[in-house]
Amino acid sequence: MTVIAKLKVNAGSEAAFQQAADKMIAHVKANEPNTLTYTLLRSTTDPTEFVFYEVYTDQAALAAHSASEAMMQFFGAVGGLLEGRPEIGMYDTLGGKR
């Protein structure tokens, strides 16, 4: 199960968003063994555009991540920083290299 979450922040809010994202990433690393990949990317052409690339072992791992207290805190911290709603896409892996 792969999730790609695109978030656009208000100009000038990039550092505050990054700080909240760093806390979320630390939580995932320390507490979510079934989250295989959790990577934050930033656009090379638009510094206000961020993407989380996430890979989970299964739907249950994604559900646990989504319902975590850390996720609630993350969205509480960044809710006022976002320009619109996040764009969330869910994908099944068909092939590739790990």
N, C-alpha and C positions, 0 to 999 in steps of 0.2 A: 504494500500500500504506500503510494507516494503522494505527498501533498505539496503543492506549490502555492504559496500565499504571497500575493503582491500587495504591498502597503505603500501608500504615498503620504508623506508627512508635509505639514505646512512648512514653507521656507523659514529657516531660522530654528526649527525644532529638531534638526538632525542629531545634534549631540545628546539631547534629552532622550530621543528615541533609542539611540545607540546604547545609552546607559541602561535603559529598561530592558533592551534586547540582550545585553550582556548578562544581566541577572537571570533572564529566562534560559539562556544557553547554559549557564552554570548549573541551574537546577536540572536541566535535561541530562547533562553529563553526569551529575552525581546521583540522580534518582530514577532514571528511565532506561533500564537495560534493554528494553524492547523497542527503543527508538534507535535505529541503526545509523541514521544520518540526520543531523539537524544543523544546517548551515545557513548563515545569514549572508546575503549578497547585496551589493549596492550597485546601482547603475553607473556605468562609466560616462554616460552623457547627461544624466539628471541626478544630482546629489540628493534629491528628496524622494527618490524611488528605491525601495528596498524589496527584496524577495527572500522568503524563507524557503529552502529546499529541504524537505523532510521525508525520511523513509522509515516506515514502521514494519515490524514483523507481521502484523495482522491488524484487523479492524479493532480488536480489543485494546491493542497498544495505543492506537490512535485515540480511542475513546478515553482511555486513562489519561493520556496527555491533555486532551481537550477539557476534561473535567477537573484537572488538577488545580489546587489553590494557587500555584505559581502562575498558571495561565490566567486565572481571574485577576490576580495582582498585575500581571503584565498589561492586560487590556484596560484595567483601571488606571494605570500609569500613562498609557499612550492614547487613550480614547480621545482626549482633547487635542492631541498632536496631529491626528490624522486628517487628511484632506479626503473626505469621503469614506466609504466602507472598504474594507480589504476585499480583494478579489481572491477567492479560494478555489483551487482546482484539485480534484482527486483523480489519480491515475493508477492503472495496473501496469507493472513492468512486463514488457514483452520480450526484451532482449537487451544485450549490452555487455559491459565489462565492469566489474567491481574491483 
